[in-house]
Amino acid sequence: MRQIKLIISLFIICIIFFQSCKSTNSPKAVTETFLVSLARLDIVTARNYSTKQTWGFLKVLEKETNFIEEEEKEDFIEDFKVTIINEKKINDSLYTVTFETSPPLFPFKTLNLVGEKNLEGKIRWKVDFNSFEYMEADSTIRQIMIPGSDPDEDSREEIEQIQQIPDSSIKRN
């Protein structure tokens, strides 16, 4: 009788344990980890949670933000929060995840996740993002990472500088 009670107790504990565990490979969890790693400028972690197509964007992000000091990074990440709003299954290998971040990280709020099989044949969800999606959103990396900067103002200054250069010094094809 004691053995039966022990087995039932262990069974209940196992059920509770497995119910309480969250999958770190769900589209929601992958999206959240990817966004937090971007906010921290942890490019290595972001690469682990993204497709090869996304790596070009991450490379640009790394180059554009390597001048940011640790204090600025810490200030940005200190109050950073991710809220997953919706997760929509498109098919067996594609999800879209809608999110919000505070402070805003991107000018868009939806990421695509694709399922890629690992060596064991299990599906791993990865963020599938390309630079064209980012450029279509009409924003810059500096605007996202440095609160208070105005990329339009920076662009105006560059245009004004170019306009001040005499025509004879501009090379023409």
trRosetta pair geometry for C-beta under 8 A, 3 or more apart (Angstrom, degrees):
i j d omega theta_ij theta_ji phi_ij phi_ji
1 4 5.8 -52 -153 31 34 111
1 5 6.7 32 151 -15 65 104
2 5 5.7 -56 -151 38 35 110
2 6 6.1 36 151 -21 67 108
3 6 5.5 -53 -145 38 32 114
3 7 6.2 33 155 -19 66 106
4 7 5.8 -53 -145 37 30 110
4 8 6.3 29 155 -16 64 107
5 8 5.8 -55 -145 40 30 110
5 9 6.1 32 154 -21 65 108
6 9 5.7 -55 -146 37 28 113
6 10 6.3 27 156 -17 63 107
7 10 5.8 -54 -146 38 29 110
7 11 6.2 34 153 -23 63 108
8 11 5.5 -54 -148 35 30 116
8 12 6.4 30 154 -18 65 105
9 12 5.9 -55 -149 36 30 109
9 13 6.4 30 153 -18 64 107
10 13 5.6 -54 -146 37 32 113
10 14 6.3 35 154 -21 65 105
11 14 5.8 -53 -149 34 29 112
11 15 6.5 30 153 -19 63 105
12 15 5.7 -52 -149 34 32 112
12 16 6.4 31 154 -16 65 106
13 16 5.8 -56 -149 38 31 110
13 17 6.1 33 152 -22 65 109
14 17 5.6 -55 -145 37 30 114
14 18 6.2 21 161 -11 66 108
15 18 6.2 -60 -145 42 26 103
15 19 6.1 27 157 -20 63 112
16 19 5.8 -59 -144 38 27 112
16 20 6.2 19 160 -17 64 112
17 20 6.1 -66 -149 37 25 105
17 21 6.7 29 155 -29 62 104
18 21 5.8 -45 -146 21 35 114
22 26 7.4 -81 173 8 85 129
22 29 6.5 148 145 -80 111 133
23 26 4.3 103 85 -34 113 96
23 29 6.2 -155 100 5 68 147
24 29 5.2 -146 -148 147 36 148
24 30 7.9 96 158 -66 56 67
24 33 7.6 55 -169 -44 87 146
25 29 6.7 4 12 72 10 126
25 30 6.6 29 -153 -55 38 108
25 123 7.8 136 155 103 129 72
25 124 5.9 -92 -146 -131 120 63
25 125 5.8 136 175 19 73 94
26 29 4.6 87 53 10 85 103
26 30 6.8 -156 85 -6 41 87
26 125 7.0 2 158 19 15 149
27 30 5.8 -57 -141 39 29 110
27 31 6.2 31 159 -21 64 108
27 87 5.4 136 88 -148 122 120
27 95 4.1 -61 -106 89 158 158
27 97 5.3 -175 150 -61 107 123
27 113 4.6 170 -133 59 99 158
27 125 5.0 -132 -86 -168 62 160
28 31 5.9 -59 -150 35 27 110
28 32 6.4 22 156 -15 64 109
28 84 4.8 42 -144 -145 98 172
28 87 5.4 -68 -63 -71 94 140
28 97 6.4 165 -94 -130 51 132
29 32 5.8 -56 -147 39 30 110
29 33 6.2 28 157 -16 65 109
30 33 5.9 -56 -144 40 29 109
30 34 6.1 32 156 -22 64 109
30 49 5.3 171 -163 -160 85 110
30 113 6.1 108 87 -129 134 138
30 125 4.5 -148 -5 98 160 108
30 126 6.8 -118 -177 -97 143 27
30 127 6.6 -173 142 -42 105 83
31 34 5.8 -57 -147 36 27 113
31 35 6.3 22 159 -15 64 109
31 82 7.7 176 124 173 86 139
31 84 6.4 108 84 -102 131 112
31 97 4.3 -112 -66 101 158 158
31 99 6.0 -171 153 -52 129 140
31 111 5.7 159 -125 60 107 133
31 113 6.7 -90 -62 -60 95 129
31 127 6.6 116 -103 -83 61 108
32 35 6.0 -58 -146 39 28 107
32 36 6.2 24 159 -15 65 109
32 82 4.9 157 -132 101 80 146
32 84 6.4 -68 -61 -49 103 113
32 99 7.7 175 -81 -121 64 139
33 36 5.9 -57 -143 40 29 108
33 37 6.2 28 158 -19 64 109
33 45 7.1 -115 163 160 97 113
33 49 5.4 179 99 -86 110 161
34 37 5.9 -60 -148 37 26 109
34 38 6.5 26 153 -19 63 106
34 46 5.8 84 -149 -133 69 73
34 49 4.4 -143 -78 109 91 133
34 50 6.3 106 -127 -59 123 95
34 111 7.5 179 87 163 145 171
34 127 4.7 86 -125 -23 169 144
35 38 5.6 -52 -149 35 33 112
35 39 6.4 34 153 -19 65 104
35 82 5.0 121 90 -101 138 137
35 99 6.6 -139 -54 135 158 160
35 101 6.0 -153 177 -83 133 130
35 105 6.2 147 -160 54 97 166
36 39 5.6 -52 -148 36 33 113
36 40 6.4 24 154 -10 65 108
36 80 7.0 136 -125 121 71 128
36 82 6.2 -91 -56 -17 87 134
37 40 5.7 -60 -146 45 32 107
37 42 4.3 -91 -158 71 81 104
37 43 7.7 147 154 -75 104 15
37 45 3.9 -141 -127 94 139 114
37 46 4.3 -174 112 -60 123 78
37 49 6.9 143 24 28 147 131
38 41 7.2 26 -175 -81 35 37
38 42 7.7 -85 -54 47 19 68
38 46 5.4 87 -66 -98 73 136
38 61 7.2 -54 -145 177 93 161
38 105 6.4 94 104 -175 122 137
39 76 6.5 -157 -176 130 86 106
39 77 5.3 127 136 -103 103 85
39 80 4.7 121 171 -155 155 161
39 101 7.3 -169 -71 -165 128 140
39 105 5.9 -81 -79 -103 93 129
40 45 7.9 21 70 46 124 135
40 73 6.9 65 -157 178 48 110
40 77 5.3 52 -89 -98 70 145
41 61 7.5 -160 -130 146 81 106
41 62 7.5 125 -169 -108 94 62
41 65 5.6 -138 -120 119 132 141
41 68 7.1 175 -52 69 164 133
41 73 5.8 -82 19 -127 124 123
41 145 7.7 56 -70 -129 114 131
42 45 4.4 16 127 26 115 115
42 46 6.3 142 94 -20 68 90
43 46 5.4 -57 -144 41 35 115
43 47 6.2 42 155 -26 68 102
43 58 5.3 129 -150 177 98 109
43 61 7.0 167 -100 89 109 109
43 62 4.9 10 -76 -80 156 116
44 47 5.9 -52 -153 30 28 112
44 48 6.9 30 150 -20 60 103
45 48 5.6 -52 -155 30 37 114
45 49 6.8 13 155 -1 67 109
46 49 6.2 -72 -152 48 32 98
46 50 5.9 11 158 -8 69 126
46 54 7.9 -128 152 136 94 124
46 58 5.5 171 107 -117 125 129
47 50 5.9 -77 -135 47 28 102
47 54 7.8 177 -119 97 53 104
47 55 6.0 49 -125 -106 97 93
47 58 5.9 174 -74 116 83 171
49 126 6.1 172 172 -132 41 69
49 127 5.9 43 132 5 85 102
50 54 3.6 -92 168 77 125 148
50 55 6.8 159 104 -58 117 64
50 58 6.9 154 65 -41 155 134
50 126 5.4 119 -142 -179 15 97
50 127 4.5 -39 -106 64 81 92
50 128 7.3 151 -160 -78 73 33
50 129 6.7 -55 -145 28 120 98
51 54 5.1 106 57 0 67 100
51 55 7.7 -109 107 -19 47 85
51 114 6.2 29 -62 47 134 120
51 116 7.0 147 -103 -44 91 137
51 126 4.9 123 -54 119 71 128
51 127 7.0 -131 1 87 79 46
51 128 4.6 26 8 -103 136 76
51 129 7.8 152 40 21 97 55
52 55 5.4 -34 -159 4 45 122
53 56 7.1 -44 179 14 40 105
53 128 6.0 38 61 -156 126 78
53 129 7.3 168 108 65 96 34
53 130 5.2 -55 160 -79 106 96
54 57 5.6 -55 -168 38 56 113
54 58 6.2 54 139 -22 80 106
54 126 7.7 -149 10 156 138 102
54 127 5.9 74 -85 102 161 90
54 128 6.4 -135 -46 -136 108 29
54 129 4.6 60 -110 53 101 80
54 130 7.0 -105 -89 -76 49 47
55 58 5.3 -54 -145 39 40 114
55 59 6.2 47 153 -27 69 100
56 59 5.7 -50 -150 30 31 113
56 60 6.7 29 152 -15 63 103
56 130 7.1 23 58 -145 119 72
56 131 5.7 -78 110 -27 111 117
57 60 5.8 -56 -153 37 33 110
57 61 6.2 35 149 -21 67 107
57 129 6.0 -56 25 112 159 102
57 130 6.5 179 -40 -157 118 27
57 131 4.8 179 -84 -72 87 77
57 134 6.2 133 -128 -16 124 145
58 61 5.4 -51 -145 37 34 116
58 62 6.3 38 154 -23 65 103
59 62 5.8 -52 -150 33 29 113
59 63 6.6 25 153 -14 63 106
60 63 5.8 -58 -149 39 32 108
60 64 6.0 22 157 -13 68 114
60 131 6.6 75 10 -105 151 126
60 141 7.0 -170 129 -42 96 149
61 64 5.9 -63 -140 43 26 106
61 65 6.0 -5 169 5 65 119
61 141 5.6 -176 -116 -131 68 140
62 65 6.6 -75 -137 49 20 92
62 66 6.4 42 162 -57 61 97
63 66 6.2 -33 -145 -9 26 115
64 141 4.5 83 108 83 150 146
64 142 6.5 -115 168 -54 114 80
64 145 8.0 148 118 20 102 144
65 68 5.0 -23 -175 3 79 123
65 141 6.5 -109 -49 151 100 123
65 142 8.0 178 -84 -90 76 60
65 145 5.5 -108 -110 -171 120 177
68 72 4.9 -113 -172 82 92 131
68 73 5.8 109 131 -56 116 89
68 145 6.4 -86 -76 150 154 129
68 146 7.3 -149 -103 -73 114 96
69 72 5.1 97 60 7 75 102
69 73 7.2 -139 102 -4 40 89
70 73 5.5 -55 -149 37 36 114
70 74 6.2 35 155 -20 69 105
71 74 5.8 -56 -148 37 29 110
71 75 6.3 32 153 -21 64 105
72 75 5.7 -51 -147 34 31 113
72 76 6.5 30 155 -19 63 106
72 146 7.3 -16 -175 -109 133 80
73 76 5.9 -59 -153 35 30 110
73 77 6.3 12 158 -7 67 112
74 77 6.1 -63 -139 45 29 100
74 78 6.1 52 157 -51 64 98
75 78 5.8 -38 -150 2 26 121
76 80 6.6 38 142 -56 66 116
76 103 7.3 -87 -155 41 77 122
76 145 6.8 -22 -111 -161 163 63
76 147 7.3 168 -104 -15 91 107
77 80 4.8 -49 -146 4 45 130
79 102 7.2 -68 136 123 93 89
79 103 7.2 65 92 -22 103 86
80 101 6.9 -12 -164 -174 85 102
80 102 7.1 165 -146 88 40 53
80 103 6.9 -63 -103 26 70 69
80 105 7.9 59 -145 -65 113 113
81 101 6.8 164 83 -155 51 56
81 102 4.8 -2 52 54 98 97
82 99 6.0 -19 -168 -171 91 125
82 100 7.6 153 -157 82 46 48
82 101 5.4 -19 -101 -102 66 82
83 99 6.5 150 81 -162 51 70
83 100 4.7 -8 59 58 104 94
83 101 7.6 -176 21 -81 71 35
83 102 7.7 34 -5 -4 107 102
84 87 6.7 12 169 -49 121 98
84 97 6.3 -47 -143 -175 103 108
84 98 7.5 108 -168 81 59 54
84 99 5.4 -38 -107 -103 52 87
85 98 4.4 -58 67 107 109 100
85 99 6.1 -177 6 -98 88 25
85 100 6.2 74 -42 -12 115 94
85 109 7.5 19 19 161 137 120
86 97 7.2 176 91 -153 55 45
86 98 4.2 23 48 40 94 115
87 95 6.1 -8 -173 -177 86 124
87 96 7.8 169 -154 86 41 48
87 97 5.2 -5 -108 -109 74 81
87 98 7.7 -137 -64 25 37 71
88 95 6.5 151 78 -162 46 70
88 96 4.9 -8 59 57 102 91
88 97 7.7 -173 22 -78 67 37
88 98 7.7 44 -5 -12 104 99
89 94 7.8 115 -166 89 53 57
89 95 5.5 -37 -102 -104 51 84
90 94 4.1 -41 62 102 120 105
90 95 6.4 -172 6 -97 86 25
90 96 6.3 75 -42 -13 112 92
91 94 5.2 40 44 38 83 98
92 115 7.0 -70 137 33 65 149
93 114 5.9 21 156 -162 87 74
93 115 4.1 -115 -139 43 68 105
93 123 7.5 -140 -114 -135 76 127
94 112 6.6 -25 -159 -167 94 100
94 113 7.2 148 -154 81 45 55
94 114 5.7 -14 -97 -106 70 68
94 115 7.3 -105 -49 3 37 87
95 112 7.4 149 81 -160 49 51
95 113 4.5 -11 62 59 97 105
95 125 6.9 -11 28 -139 127 127
96 110 5.6 3 -179 -173 108 111
96 111 7.2 164 -155 82 61 37
96 112 5.7 -34 -101 -100 73 61
96 113 7.5 173 -92 17 23 78
97 110 7.0 158 80 -152 41 60
97 111 5.4 -15 59 60 93 87
97 113 6.1 41 -9 -14 112 118
98 109 5.6 36 -160 133 78 95
98 110 5.0 -27 -97 -95 70 82
99 109 5.9 -156 65 -170 53 75
99 110 7.6 150 18 -92 72 33
99 111 7.0 1 10 5 118 104
100 109 6.1 -3 -82 -137 60 120
101 104 5.9 111 79 -129 91 32
101 105 4.3 4 77 -1 158 105
101 106 7.4 85 25 19 129 76
103 147 6.4 -36 166 -84 170 124
104 107 7.4 56 163 -86 129 43
104 144 7.2 -103 114 -134 81 80
105 144 5.9 53 -170 -170 42 117
106 109 7.3 172 84 -71 105 42
106 134 7.5 -96 -142 -120 108 85
106 137 6.9 -3 173 141 90 169
106 139 7.4 153 -163 65 53 152
106 144 6.7 8 -85 -117 39 138
107 137 4.2 152 76 161 115 117
107 138 6.8 -90 101 67 168 66
107 139 4.2 166 -22 -28 132 142
107 144 7.9 -108 -33 -81 77 106
108 133 7.2 -72 20 160 162 100
108 137 4.9 -102 -34 -106 105 137
111 127 5.4 -30 169 -141 133 102
111 128 7.8 140 172 50 84 55
111 129 6.2 -44 -142 -71 97 113
112 127 7.4 110 78 -160 53 55
112 128 4.7 -51 98 65 102 99
112 129 7.1 159 45 -71 85 63
113 125 4.8 19 168 -176 125 104
113 126 6.5 156 -155 73 76 28
113 127 5.8 -44 -99 -94 76 44
113 128 6.5 147 -120 6 21 89
114 125 7.4 157 78 -148 27 59
114 126 6.0 -28 62 62 76 84
114 128 4.6 50 -5 -37 109 137
115 123 4.2 -16 -168 -161 115 116
115 124 7.1 138 -155 64 60 33
115 125 5.8 -36 -95 -92 65 63
115 126 7.9 138 -107 17 19 77
116 123 7.2 126 61 -152 28 61
116 124 5.5 -33 68 64 82 87
116 125 8.0 141 19 -106 74 16
116 126 5.6 2 7 8 118 124
117 121 5.7 -15 -168 -144 116 37
117 122 6.9 140 -147 68 67 25
117 123 6.1 -44 -90 -91 60 53
117 124 7.5 125 -126 14 13 81
118 121 7.3 -58 68 8 62 16
118 122 5.5 -11 39 60 104 79
118 123 7.9 164 -1 -113 82 6
118 124 5.2 67 -43 -17 107 122
129 133 6.1 -105 -161 55 74 139
129 134 7.4 67 167 -45 106 99
130 133 5.5 107 64 3 69 98
130 134 7.6 -133 109 0 43 91
131 134 5.3 -57 -154 38 44 115
131 135 6.1 40 151 -19 75 104
132 135 5.7 -52 -142 38 34 108
132 136 6.2 39 156 -23 65 105
133 136 5.8 -54 -149 34 28 113
133 137 6.8 31 151 -24 60 104
134 137 5.8 -57 -160 27 33 113
134 139 7.3 -90 179 61 76 91
135 138 7.6 46 170 -68 43 38
139 143 5.5 -121 -173 67 89 136
139 144 6.5 75 149 -49 126 99
139 151 7.6 120 -166 33 52 152
140 143 4.6 101 60 0 83 103
140 144 7.2 -152 96 -4 48 85
140 151 4.4 141 24 -107 137 161
141 144 5.7 -60 -156 36 35 111
141 145 6.1 10 159 -3 72 115
142 145 6.2 -68 -137 48 29 96
142 146 5.4 -18 -179 22 71 116
142 149 5.7 -74 145 102 99 152
142 151 5.9 133 74 -83 108 107
142 154 7.7 15 89 6 149 164
143 146 7.2 -65 -114 54 14 79
143 149 6.1 -133 -105 85 49 99
143 150 7.7 43 -110 -129 96 22
143 151 4.6 -66 -58 -18 110 121
146 149 4.3 40 101 -8 113 129
149 154 7.4 13 173 -34 101 124
150 153 3.8 55 100 8 116 115
150 154 6.7 166 95 -14 63 82
151 154 5.2 -49 -147 36 41 116
151 155 6.3 44 152 -22 69 102
152 155 5.6 -51 -149 35 33 113
152 156 6.5 38 150 -23 64 102
153 156 5.6 -49 -150 32 34 114
153 157 6.6 36 151 -20 64 102
154 157 5.8 -53 -154 33 32 112
154 158 6.7 32 150 -18 64 104
155 158 5.7 -53 -151 35 35 112
155 159 6.4 35 152 -19 67 105
156 159 5.7 -55 -149 36 32 111
156 160 6.3 33 153 -19 66 106
157 160 5.7 -54 -147 37 31 112
157 161 6.4 33 153 -21 64 104
158 161 5.7 -54 -150 34 32 112
158 162 6.5 30 153 -18 65 105
159 162 5.7 -55 -149 37 32 110
159 163 6.3 33 152 -21 66 107
160 163 5.6 -54 -146 36 31 112
160 164 6.6 33 154 -23 63 105
161 164 5.8 -57 -154 31 32 112
161 165 7.3 41 148 -31 61 96
162 165 5.8 -45 -162 13 40 115
165 169 5.6 -106 175 73 100 119
165 170 6.2 110 117 -59 120 95
166 169 5.2 86 68 4 84 101
166 170 7.8 -151 100 -12 47 87
167 170 5.8 -57 -155 25 42 113
